[in-house]
């Protein structure tokens, strides 16, 4: 039967914390400190889009989107961590947002076993059954595997035909959790849409070099 392999939501153990190796200067968003988070998001929006008046709507939309992500620390989405990059290297601005979503109830079923390759096979089979199986790229991580897909999104900043369009790089990475059938979602967004291959090299390295914390950490 078509769609026999599906993504099931079942009760699972708490997902361990994913550790990311982030080169450059990054700021972590703390959803439990809303005022500090709002200030950091506002600074990021100005860094990413500049201070020009014509980009005010785009800055407001970016602030709204990032604030919404920071508010997902509870509930089904389970935001585990969020980071904003200010500089990839000293003097080199690189506005990039990375978020890790780790819903404790998300796991692949009826996949047999917990081998990373098997779990990813189950995910890709589920996506294919949902007619969403194209453009996924698989990679090995320090302690598992991942698949990712990316796109360039275009959002009008106003209603007029001459209003600028905000082009955004977006990538989704689904990554295995060692010894489980769980997957965590790592999202990457950046207004640097004109250099997608550079961003992919950077974020691929972040995800492939990531690892889950041990019980002692």
C-alpha positions in Angstrom: 0.0 0.0 0.0 1.4 3.4 -1.0 2.6 5.3 2.0 3.1 2.2 4.1 6.3 3.7 5.5 5.3 6.8 7.5 6.7 9.1 10.1 5.0 8.2 13.4 4.7 10.3 16.4 5.2 8.1 19.5 6.4 8.7 23.0 10.2 8.6 23.2 13.0 9.4 25.7 14.2 12.9 26.0 16.5 13.7 23.0 20.1 14.5 24.2 21.6 17.9 23.5 23.2 18.4 20.1 26.6 20.2 20.2 27.5 22.3 17.2 31.0 23.5 16.3 30.4 27.1 15.1 33.4 29.0 13.6 33.4 32.8 14.0 31.3 34.9 16.3 27.8 33.7 17.2 25.2 34.7 19.7 22.9 32.2 21.3 19.2 33.1 21.7 17.7 32.3 25.1 13.9 31.9 24.9 13.8 32.2 28.7 15.1 35.8 28.4 12.6 37.4 26.0 13.9 41.0 26.3 17.6 40.0 25.6 16.4 37.9 22.7 14.4 40.7 21.2 17.5 43.0 21.3 19.8 40.4 19.8 17.3 39.7 17.0 17.0 43.4 16.2 20.8 43.7 16.0 20.9 40.7 13.7 18.2 42.1 11.4 20.2 45.4 11.0 23.4 43.5 10.4 21.7 41.3 7.8 19.7 43.9 5.9 21.3 47.2 6.8 19.6 50.3 8.1 18.1 51.7 4.9 14.5 53.0 5.2 13.3 50.9 2.3 14.3 47.7 4.1 12.3 48.5 7.2 9.5 46.1 6.3 12.0 43.4 5.5 13.8 43.9 8.9 10.4 43.8 10.7 9.5 40.5 8.9 12.9 39.0 9.8 12.5 40.1 13.5 9.1 38.5 13.6 10.3 35.2 12.1 13.3 34.9 14.4 11.3 35.8 17.4 8.7 33.2 16.5 11.5 30.6 16.3 12.8 31.6 19.8 9.3 31.1 21.2 9.2 27.4 20.1 11.2 26.2 23.1 8.1 24.3 24.3 5.4 22.4 22.6 5.6 20.1 19.5 8.5 22.0 17.8 10.8 21.7 20.9 13.4 24.3 19.9 16.6 23.0 21.6 19.0 25.8 20.6 19.3 28.8 18.3 22.3 30.8 17.2 22.9 34.0 15.2 26.2 34.4 13.4 27.6 38.0 13.4 31.0 37.3 11.8 32.4 34.2 10.1 35.9 35.7 10.8 37.0 39.1 12.2 35.7 41.8 9.9 33.7 39.4 7.8 29.9 39.8 8.5 28.0 36.6 7.8 24.4 36.9 8.9 23.3 33.2 9.4 20.7 31.8 11.8 20.9 28.1 12.9 18.2 26.4 15.0 18.0 22.9 16.3 14.6 21.4 16.9 14.4 18.2 18.9 10.9 17.0 19.5 11.2 14.1 22.0 8.2 12.4 20.4 9.6 12.3 16.8 11.0 9.0 15.6 10.8 6.9 12.5 8.5 3.9 12.5 8.2 1.1 11.5 12.0 1.2 10.8 13.7 -1.9 12.2 16.8 -1.2 14.3 18.5 2.1 15.2 21.5 2.1 12.7 21.8 5.6 11.3 21.7 4.5 7.7 18.5 2.5 8.4 16.8 5.4 10.1 17.7 7.7 7.2 16.5 5.1 4.7 13.2 5.1 6.5 13.0 8.9 6.4 13.7 9.0 2.7 11.1 6.3 2.0 8.5 8.3 4.0 9.3 11.4 2.0 9.0 9.5 -1.3 5.6 8.1 -0.2 4.5 11.7 0.4 5.8 12.8 -3.0 8.5 14.9 -1.3 11.5 12.7 -1.8 13.5 14.8 -4.2 16.7 16.9 -3.7 17.7 15.3 -0.4 21.5 14.9 0.0 22.9 12.3 2.5 26.0 12.8 4.6 27.9 11.1 7.4 28.1 12.9 10.8 30.5 12.4 13.7 28.0 10.0 15.4 25.3 9.4 12.8 24.0 10.5 9.4 22.0 13.4 8.0 20.1 14.4 4.9 19.6 18.0 3.8 17.6 20.0 1.3 18.0 23.7 0.4 16.1 26.4 -1.5 16.0 30.1 -2.2 12.8 31.8 -0.9 11.6 35.1 -2.2 9.4 37.3 -0.1 8.0 40.7 -1.3 8.7 43.5 1.2 5.7 45.5 0.0 2.6 45.5 -2.3 4.1 47.6 -5.1 5.8 46.1 -8.2 8.9 48.2 -7.5 9.2 47.1 -3.9 12.4 45.0 -3.2 12.1 41.3 -2.9 13.8 39.7 0.1 15.8 36.6 -1.1 16.6 34.1 1.6 18.7 31.0 1.7 17.0 28.2 3.6 18.2 24.7 4.4 16.8 21.9 6.4 18.9 19.1 7.8 17.4 15.9 9.4 20.0 14.2 11.6 19.9 10.9 13.5 20.2 10.6 17.3 22.6 7.8 18.3 21.0 4.6 19.5 17.5 5.7 18.7 15.0 6.0 15.8 14.7 9.8 16.5 15.6 12.6 14.2 16.4 16.2 15.0 15.9 19.1 12.6 18.5 21.7 12.0 17.4 24.7 10.1 19.6 27.3 8.5 18.5 30.7 7.2 20.5 33.6 5.7 19.9 36.7 3.5 23.1 35.8 1.7 21.1 34.1 -1.1 23.6 35.0 -3.8 26.3 32.6 -2.5 24.3 29.4 -1.7 27.3 27.1 -2.5 29.5 28.9 0.1 26.7 28.7 2.7 26.2 25.0 2.0 29.9 24.3 2.5 29.8 26.1 5.8 26.6 24.6 7.1 27.4 21.1 5.8 30.6 21.3 7.9 28.6 22.4 11.0 26.1 19.5 10.7 28.7 16.8 9.8 30.9 17.9 12.7 28.1 18.0 15.2 27.8 15.5 18.0 25.4 14.6 20.8 26.4 15.3 24.3 27.2 12.3 26.5 25.3 11.8 29.8 28.3 13.3 31.7 28.3 16.6 29.7 
